[in-house]
Amino acid sequence: MSSYTINLEKIKEAFVLIVAIVTCIAGVIFWVQHSSDDRIGRLETDILELRRDINKIESDSREILRIVGRLEGLIDK
């Protein structure tokens, strides 16, 4: 009976060790995903800000080209 108890105890310890390792790995994976979410959020806001700036620059350059075209038309006359 003592041999059976020792084997059962070893199986229990191995099971607890496996569960602990899986839990640790899952915790690390969730931690990495969570820390990456903040960085991705900041990058998305930076990209949106850059897109707004680019759209503003395009709008301004169109206006400048329109004004330059008018001035060239006035100079030619």
MMTF fields as JSON, N, C-alpha, C and O atoms, coordinates in Angstrom:
{
  "mmtfVersion": "1.0.0",
  "mmtfProducer": "UNKNOWN",
  "numBonds": 307,
  "numAtoms": 308,
  "numGroups": 77,
  "numChains": 1,
  "numModels": 1,
  "chainsPerModel": [1],
  "groupsPerChain": [77],
  "chainIdList": ["A"],
  "bondAtomList": [4, 2, 8, 6, 12, 10, 16, 14, 20, 18, 24, 22, 28, 26, 32, 30, 36, 34, 40, 38, 44, 42, 48, 46, 52, 50, 56, 54, 60, 58, 64, 62, 68, 66, 72, 70, 76, 74, 80, 78, 84, 82, 88, 86, 92, 90, 96, 94, 100, 98, 104, 102, 108, 106, 112, 110, 116, 114, 120, 118, 124, 122, 128, 126, 132, 130, 136, 134, 140, 138, 144, 142, 148, 146, 152, 150, 156, 154, 160, 158, 164, 162, 168, 166, 172, 170, 176, 174, 180, 178, 184, 182, 188, 186, 192, 190, 196, 194, 200, 198, 204, 202, 208, 206, 212, 210, 216, 214, 220, 218, 224, 222, 228, 226, 232, 230, 236, 234, 240, 238, 244, 242, 248, 246, 252, 250, 256, 254, 260, 258, 264, 262, 268, 266, 272, 270, 276, 274, 280, 278, 284, 282, 288, 286, 292, 290, 296, 294, 300, 298, 304, 302],
  "bondOrderList": [1, 1, 1, 1, 1, 1, 1, 1, 1, 1, 1, 1, 1, 1, 1, 1, 1, 1, 1, 1, 1, 1, 1, 1, 1, 1, 1, 1, 1, 1, 1, 1, 1, 1, 1, 1, 1, 1, 1, 1, 1, 1, 1, 1, 1, 1, 1, 1, 1, 1, 1, 1, 1, 1, 1, 1, 1, 1, 1, 1, 1, 1, 1, 1, 1, 1, 1, 1, 1, 1, 1, 1, 1, 1, 1, 1],
  "groupList": [{"groupName": "MET", "atomNameList": ["N", "CA", "C", "O"], "elementList": ["N", "C", "C", "O"], "formalChargeList": [0, 0, 0, 0], "bondAtomList": [1, 0, 2, 1, 3, 2], "bondOrderList": [1, 1, 2], "singleLetterCode": "M", "chemCompType": "L-PEPTIDE LINKING"}, {"groupName": "SER", "atomNameList": ["N", "CA", "C", "O"], "elementList": ["N", "C", "C", "O"], "formalChargeList": [0, 0, 0, 0], "bondAtomList": [1, 0, 2, 1, 3, 2], "bondOrderList": [1, 1, 2], "singleLetterCode": "S", "chemCompType": "L-PEPTIDE LINKING"}, {"groupName": "TYR", "atomNameList": ["N", "CA", "C", "O"], "elementList": ["N", "C", "C", "O"], "formalChargeList": [0, 0, 0, 0], "bondAtomList": [1, 0, 2, 1, 3, 2], "bondOrderList": [1, 1, 2], "singleLetterCode": "Y", "chemCompType": "L-PEPTIDE LINKING"}, {"groupName": "THR", "atomNameList": ["N", "CA", "C", "O"], "elementList": ["N", "C", "C", "O"], "formalChargeList": [0, 0, 0, 0], "bondAtomList": [1, 0, 2, 1, 3, 2], "bondOrderList": [1, 1, 2], "singleLetterCode": "T", "chemCompType": "L-PEPTIDE LINKING"}, {"groupName": "ILE", "atomNameList": ["N", "CA", "C", "O"], "elementList": ["N", "C", "C", "O"], "formalChargeList": [0, 0, 0, 0], "bondAtomList": [1, 0, 2, 1, 3, 2], "bondOrderList": [1, 1, 2], "singleLetterCode": "I", "chemCompType": "L-PEPTIDE LINKING"}, {"groupName": "ASN", "atomNameList": ["N", "CA", "C", "O"], "elementList": ["N", "C", "C", "O"], "formalChargeList": [0, 0, 0, 0], "bondAtomList": [1, 0, 2, 1, 3, 2], "bondOrderList": [1, 1, 2], "singleLetterCode": "N", "chemCompType": "L-PEPTIDE LINKING"}, {"groupName": "LEU", "atomNameList": ["N", "CA", "C", "O"], "elementList": ["N", "C", "C", "O"], "formalChargeList": [0, 0, 0, 0], "bondAtomList": [1, 0, 2, 1, 3, 2], "bondOrderList": [1, 1, 2], "singleLetterCode": "L", "chemCompType": "L-PEPTIDE LINKING"}, {"groupName": "GLU", "atomNameList": ["N", "CA", "C", "O"], "elementList": ["N", "C", "C", "O"], "formalChargeList": [0, 0, 0, 0], "bondAtomList": [1, 0, 2, 1, 3, 2], "bondOrderList": [1, 1, 2], "singleLetterCode": "E", "chemCompType": "L-PEPTIDE LINKING"}, {"groupName": "LYS", "atomNameList": ["N", "CA", "C", "O"], "elementList": ["N", "C", "C", "O"], "formalChargeList": [0, 0, 0, 0], "bondAtomList": [1, 0, 2, 1, 3, 2], "bondOrderList": [1, 1, 2], "singleLetterCode": "K", "chemCompType": "L-PEPTIDE LINKING"}, {"groupName": "ALA", "atomNameList": ["N", "CA", "C", "O"], "elementList": ["N", "C", "C", "O"], "formalChargeList": [0, 0, 0, 0], "bondAtomList": [1, 0, 2, 1, 3, 2], "bondOrderList": [1, 1, 2], "singleLetterCode": "A", "chemCompType": "L-PEPTIDE LINKING"}, {"groupName": "PHE", "atomNameList": ["N", "CA", "C", "O"], "elementList": ["N", "C", "C", "O"], "formalChargeList": [0, 0, 0, 0], "bondAtomList": [1, 0, 2, 1, 3, 2], "bondOrderList": [1, 1, 2], "singleLetterCode": "F", "chemCompType": "L-PEPTIDE LINKING"}, {"groupName": "VAL", "atomNameList": ["N", "CA", "C", "O"], "elementList": ["N", "C", "C", "O"], "formalChargeList": [0, 0, 0, 0], "bondAtomList": [1, 0, 2, 1, 3, 2], "bondOrderList": [1, 1, 2], "singleLetterCode": "V", "chemCompType": "L-PEPTIDE LINKING"}, {"groupName": "CYS", "atomNameList": ["N", "CA", "C", "O"], "elementList": ["N", "C", "C", "O"], "formalChargeList": [0, 0, 0, 0], "bondAtomList": [1, 0, 2, 1, 3, 2], "bondOrderList": [1, 1, 2], "singleLetterCode": "C", "chemCompType": "L-PEPTIDE LINKING"}, {"groupName": "GLY", "atomNameList": ["N", "CA", "C", "O"], "elementList": ["N", "C", "C", "O"], "formalChargeList": [0, 0, 0, 0], "bondAtomList": [1, 0, 2, 1, 3, 2], "bondOrderList": [1, 1, 2], "singleLetterCode": "G", "chemCompType": "PEPTIDE LINKING"}, {"groupName": "TRP", "atomNameList": ["N", "CA", "C", "O"], "elementList": ["N", "C", "C", "O"], "formalChargeList": [0, 0, 0, 0], "bondAtomList": [1, 0, 2, 1, 3, 2], "bondOrderList": [1, 1, 2], "singleLetterCode": "W", "chemCompType": "L-PEPTIDE LINKING"}, {"groupName": "GLN", "atomNameList": ["N", "CA", "C", "O"], "elementList": ["N", "C", "C", "O"], "formalChargeList": [0, 0, 0, 0], "bondAtomList": [1, 0, 2, 1, 3, 2], "bondOrderList": [1, 1, 2], "singleLetterCode": "Q", "chemCompType": "L-PEPTIDE LINKING"}, {"groupName": "HIS", "atomNameList": ["N", "CA", "C", "O"], "elementList": ["N", "C", "C", "O"], "formalChargeList": [0, 0, 0, 0], "bondAtomList": [1, 0, 2, 1, 3, 2], "bondOrderList": [1, 1, 2], "singleLetterCode": "H", "chemCompType": "L-PEPTIDE LINKING"}, {"groupName": "ASP", "atomNameList": ["N", "CA", "C", "O"], "elementList": ["N", "C", "C", "O"], "formalChargeList": [0, 0, 0, 0], "bondAtomList": [1, 0, 2, 1, 3, 2], "bondOrderList": [1, 1, 2], "singleLetterCode": "D", "chemCompType": "L-PEPTIDE LINKING"}, {"groupName": "ARG", "atomNameList": ["N", "CA", "C", "O"], "elementList": ["N", "C", "C", "O"], "formalChargeList": [0, 0, 0, 0], "bondAtomList": [1, 0, 2, 1, 3, 2], "bondOrderList": [1, 1, 2], "singleLetterCode": "R", "chemCompType": "L-PEPTIDE LINKING"}],
  "groupTypeList": [0, 1, 1, 2, 3, 4, 5, 6, 7, 8, 4, 8, 7, 9, 10, 11, 6, 4, 11, 9, 4, 11, 3, 12, 4, 9, 13, 11, 4, 10, 14, 11, 15, 16, 1, 1, 17, 17, 18, 4, 13, 18, 6, 7, 3, 17, 4, 6, 7, 6, 18, 18, 17, 4, 5, 8, 4, 7, 1, 17, 1, 18, 7, 4, 6, 18, 4, 11, 13, 18, 6, 7, 13, 6, 4, 17, 8],
  "groupIdList": [1, 2, 3, 4, 5, 6, 7, 8, 9, 10, 11, 12, 13, 14, 15, 16, 17, 18, 19, 20, 21, 22, 23, 24, 25, 26, 27, 28, 29, 30, 31, 32, 33, 34, 35, 36, 37, 38, 39, 40, 41, 42, 43, 44, 45, 46, 47, 48, 49, 50, 51, 52, 53, 54, 55, 56, 57, 58, 59, 60, 61, 62, 63, 64, 65, 66, 67, 68, 69, 70, 71, 72, 73, 74, 75, 76, 77],
  "secStructList": [7, 2, 2, 2, 2, 2, 2, 2, 2, 2, 2, 2, 2, 2, 2, 2, 2, 2, 2, 2, 2, 2, 2, 2, 2, 2, 2, 2, 2, 2, 2, 2, 2, 2, 2, 2, 2, 2, 2, 2, 2, 2, 2, 2, 2, 2, 2, 2, 2, 2, 2, 2, 2, 2, 2, 2, 2, 2, 2, 2, 2, 2, 2, 2, 2, 2, 2, 2, 2, 2, 2, 2, 2, 2, 2, 2, 7],
  "xCoordList": [0.818, 0.0, 0.863, 0.469, 2.03, 2.877, 3.459, 3.673, 3.72, 4.208, 3.139, 3.456, 1.898, 0.781, 0.646, 0.376, 0.828, 0.733, 1.855, 1.642, 3.057, 4.196, 3.974, 4.235, 3.506, 3.237, 2.133, 2.233, 1.103, 0.019, 0.53, 0.123, 1.4, 1.984, 2.849, 2.814, 3.618, 4.46, 3.597, 3.91, 2.526, 1.615, 0.983, 0.855, 0.589, -0.016, 0.981, 0.617, 2.225, 3.256, 3.547, 3.721, 3.601, 3.844, 2.689, 2.912, 1.455, 0.288, 0.306, 0.026, 0.636, 0.7, 1.797, 1.61, 2.935, 4.022, 3.609, 3.888, 2.95, 2.501, 1.492, 1.577, 0.548, -0.445, 0.243, -0.123, 1.23, 1.951, 2.706, 2.705, 3.343, 4.085, 3.14, 3.424, 2.021, 1.043, 0.474, 0.312, 0.174, -0.349, 0.669, 0.309, 1.914, 2.979, 3.119, 3.221, 3.124, 3.246, 2.045, 2.204, 0.849, -0.348, -0.296, -0.688, 0.182, 0.31, 1.268, 0.993, 2.384, 3.365, 2.772, 2.962, 2.057, 1.448, 0.439, 0.453, -0.437, -1.421, -0.751, -1.221, 0.327, 1.041, 1.658, 1.579, 2.273, 2.889, 1.824, 2.03, 0.683, -0.384, -0.907, -1.173, -1.052, -1.573, -0.581, -0.986, 0.698, 1.683, 1.784, 2.072, 1.557, 1.599, 0.38, 0.474, -0.756, -1.971, -1.769, -2.247, -1.066, -0.814, 0.041, -0.227, 1.06, 1.943, 1.195, 1.363, 0.381, -0.384, -1.371, -1.572, -1.985, -2.915, -2.23, -2.765, -1.033, -0.277, 0.114, 0.042, 0.524, 0.889, -0.307, -0.176, -1.463, -2.667, -3.01, -3.37, -2.906, -3.202, -2.17, -2.513, -0.907, 0.128, -0.122, 0.05, -0.526, -0.807, -1.995, -1.966, -3.038, -4.194, -3.809, -4.271, -2.965, -2.506, -1.688, -1.839, -0.828, -0.04, -0.935, -0.695, -1.963, -2.884, -3.592, -3.762, -4.005, -4.656, -3.691, -4.07, -2.439, -1.443, -1.192, -1.076, -1.108, -0.877, -2.051, -1.852, -3.269, -4.445, -4.437, -4.79, -4.04, -3.965, -2.897, -3.113, -1.753, -0.681, -1.137, -0.865, -1.824, -2.336, -3.329, -3.301, -4.191, -5.178, -4.48, -4.827, -3.501, -2.759, -1.98, -1.921, -1.382, -0.603, -1.521, -1.135, -2.723, -3.676, -4.043, -4.118, -4.267, -4.608, -3.45, -3.658, -2.228, -1.053, -0.92, -0.661, -1.095, -0.998, -2.088, -1.848, -3.257, -4.346, -3.999, -4.23, -3.45, -3.064, -1.927, -1.931, -0.946, 0.172, -0.349, 0.104, -1.282, -1.876, -2.572, -2.474, -3.273, -3.926, -2.887, -3.036, -1.827, -0.788, -0.106, 0.184, 0.148, 0.758, -0.193, 0.242, -1.466, -2.445, -2.457, -2.591, -2.315, -2.292, -1.012, -1.027, 0.1, 1.379, 1.384, 1.919, 0.806, 0.776, -0.031, 0.216, -0.995, -1.852, -1.165, -1.726],
  "yCoordList": [-1.191, 0.0, 1.256, 2.262, 1.227, 2.412, 2.731, 3.902, 1.721, 1.935, 2.645, 3.536, 2.263, 2.884, 4.347, 5.197, 4.66, 6.025, 6.876, 8.037, 6.307, 7.06, 7.375, 8.5, 6.423, 6.651, 7.685, 8.543, 7.616, 8.584, 9.974, 10.964, 10.051, 11.33, 11.913, 13.12, 11.075, 11.536, 12.033, 13.049, 11.326, 11.747, 13.085, 13.96, 13.243, 14.501, 15.641, 16.721, 15.436, 16.478, 16.834, 18.009, 15.838, 16.093, 16.896, 17.828, 16.536, 17.268, 18.725, 19.636, 18.936, 20.299, 21.093, 22.271, 20.463, 21.132, 21.526, 22.641, 20.624, 20.919, 22.061, 22.959, 22.043, 23.119, 24.442, 25.475, 24.426, 25.653, 26.21, 27.42, 25.342, 25.794, 26.371, 27.424, 25.701, 26.198, 27.542, 28.454, 27.663, 28.921, 30.038, 31.163, 29.749, 30.755, 31.209, 32.406, 30.269, 30.611, 31.435, 32.416, 31.041, 31.803, 33.216, 34.171, 33.351, 34.681, 35.559, 36.739, 35.0, 35.776, 36.185, 37.317, 35.272, 35.6, 36.734, 37.678, 36.654, 37.722, 39.035, 40.096, 38.991, 40.211, 40.874, 42.092, 40.071, 40.622, 41.23, 42.306, 40.552, 41.092, 42.407, 43.346, 42.476, 43.694, 44.846, 45.975, 44.578, 45.654, 46.121, 47.293, 45.239, 45.611, 46.446, 47.296, 46.223, 46.972, 48.472, 49.271, 48.862, 50.28, 50.883, 51.987, 50.157, 50.652, 50.76, 51.733, 49.773, 49.788, 50.947, 51.6, 51.201, 52.333, 53.659, 54.524, 53.814, 55.048, 55.178, 56.271, 54.09, 54.133, 54.488, 55.249, 53.947, 54.262, 55.739, 56.357, 56.32, 57.745, 58.587, 59.61, 58.167, 58.9, 58.833, 59.826, 57.664, 57.506, 58.378, 59.019, 58.402, 59.247, 60.724, 61.469, 61.137, 62.527, 62.847, 63.922, 61.929, 62.133, 62.214, 63.028, 61.375, 61.431, 62.773, 63.341, 63.283, 64.602, 65.686, 66.573, 65.6, 66.579, 66.498, 67.524, 65.287, 65.116, 65.667, 66.329, 65.405, 65.948, 67.473, 68.112, 68.059, 69.52, 70.065, 71.082, 69.398, 69.841, 69.748, 70.652, 68.667, 68.531, 69.643, 70.216, 69.938, 71.001, 72.343, 73.125, 72.606, 73.866, 73.963, 75.032, 72.856, 72.902, 73.128, 73.814, 72.567, 72.827, 74.309, 74.913, 74.876, 76.309, 77.16, 78.133, 76.79, 77.547, 77.45, 78.453, 76.255, 76.093, 76.876, 77.425, 76.936, 77.708, 79.192, 79.875, 79.683, 81.106, 81.407, 82.441, 80.502, 80.701, 80.723, 81.53, 79.858, 79.86, 81.178, 81.694, 81.712, 83.029, 84.11, 84.938, 84.101, 85.12, 85.017, 86.037, 83.812, 83.642, 84.16, 84.764, 83.931, 84.445, 85.967, 86.575, 86.596, 88.06, 88.624, 89.674, 87.92, 88.398, 88.321, 89.217, 87.281, 87.131, 88.219, 88.535, 88.79, 89.807, 91.088, 92.07],
  "zCoordList": [0.0, 0.0, 0.0, -0.589, 0.645, 0.706, -0.665, -0.977, -1.49, -2.854, -3.679, -4.467, -3.508, -4.204, -3.793, -4.641, -2.51, -2.002, -2.555, -2.905, -2.637, -3.16, -4.64, -5.068, -5.418, -6.839, -7.025, -7.903, -6.225, -6.297, -5.933, -6.541, -4.965, -4.54, -5.662, -5.902, -6.345, -7.46, -8.618, -9.238, -8.904, -9.971, -9.62, -10.477, -8.367, -7.916, -8.035, -8.502, -7.63, -7.722, -9.178, -9.501, -10.058, -11.478, -12.073, -12.846, -11.713, -12.208, -11.741, -12.52, -10.467, -9.925, -10.629, -10.931, -10.893, -11.595, -13.01, -13.449, -13.721, -15.084, -15.078, -15.915, -14.157, -14.062, -13.743, -14.302, -12.856, -12.506, -13.713, -13.94, -14.48, -15.664, -16.705, -17.277, -16.962, -17.942, -17.488, -18.298, -16.212, -15.676, -15.819, -16.166, -15.56, -15.69, -17.141, -17.41, -18.066, -19.484, -19.941, -20.667, -19.521, -19.896, -19.328, -19.999, -18.104, -17.499, -18.271, -18.487, -18.688, -19.464, -20.808, -21.251, -21.457, -22.749, -22.601, -23.391, -21.6, -21.394, -21.025, -21.435, -20.266, -19.882, -21.109, -21.265, -21.981, -23.194, -24.091, -24.652, -24.237, -25.065, -24.497, -25.248, -23.205, -22.585, -22.729, -23.007, -22.546, -22.668, -24.111, -24.356, -25.066, -26.478, -26.859, -27.745, -26.212, -26.528, -26.33, -27.136, -25.266, -25.018, -26.123, -26.597, -26.523, -27.585, -28.908, -29.643, -29.206, -30.45, -30.446, -31.47, -29.296, -29.183, -29.438, -30.13, -28.869, -29.102, -30.563, -31.124, -31.185, -32.599, -33.469, -34.428, -33.142, -33.918, -33.816, -34.818, -32.618, -32.486, -33.219, -33.812, -33.185, -33.929, -35.43, -36.137, -35.914, -37.341, -37.746, -38.797, -36.917, -37.227, -37.268, -38.131, -36.335, -36.314, -37.56, -38.14, -37.973, -39.187, -40.422, -41.314, -40.471, -41.613, -41.672, -42.751, -40.518, -40.491, -40.974, -41.738, -40.517, -40.947, -42.446, -43.116, -42.971, -44.41, -45.203, -46.222, -44.753, -45.44, -45.41, -46.401, -44.289, -44.182, -45.128, -45.787, -45.197, -46.091, -47.549, -48.339, -47.909, -49.28, -49.6, -50.689, -48.659, -48.862, -49.026, -49.911, -48.178, -48.265, -49.574, -50.182, -50.011, -51.256, -52.454, -53.401, -52.431, -53.518, -53.56, -54.63, -52.391, -52.321, -52.83, -53.555, -52.446, -52.904, -54.421, -55.087, -54.965, -56.419, -57.132, -58.207, -56.566, -57.159, -57.183, -58.181, -56.09, -56.012, -56.974, -57.642, -57.047, -57.982, -59.413, -60.225, -59.723, -61.065, -61.383, -62.497, -60.394, -60.6, -60.837, -61.736, -60.023, -60.192, -61.552, -62.176, -62.01, -63.338, -64.407, -65.387, -64.227, -65.188, -65.202, -66.264, -64.021, -63.955, -64.55, -65.192, -64.334, -64.861, -66.386, -67.038, -66.967, -68.407, -69.105, -70.269, -68.388, -69.007, -69.06, -69.548]
}
